[in-house]
């Protein structure tokens, strides 16, 4: 890694965020296909609720 890199621009950050979200969605779909359930069941950004509800 180069030490004299320029700061990341807002555009680059937004693009990277979009790509990461697309990858996360693809992984959730793959997990649901392999393990069963819905892709939303594998969403790591959602916090589990003790009673199993939303």
Secondary structure by P-SEA (a helix, b strand, c coil): cccccccccaaaaaaaaaaaaaaaaaaaaaaaaacccccccccccbbbbccccc
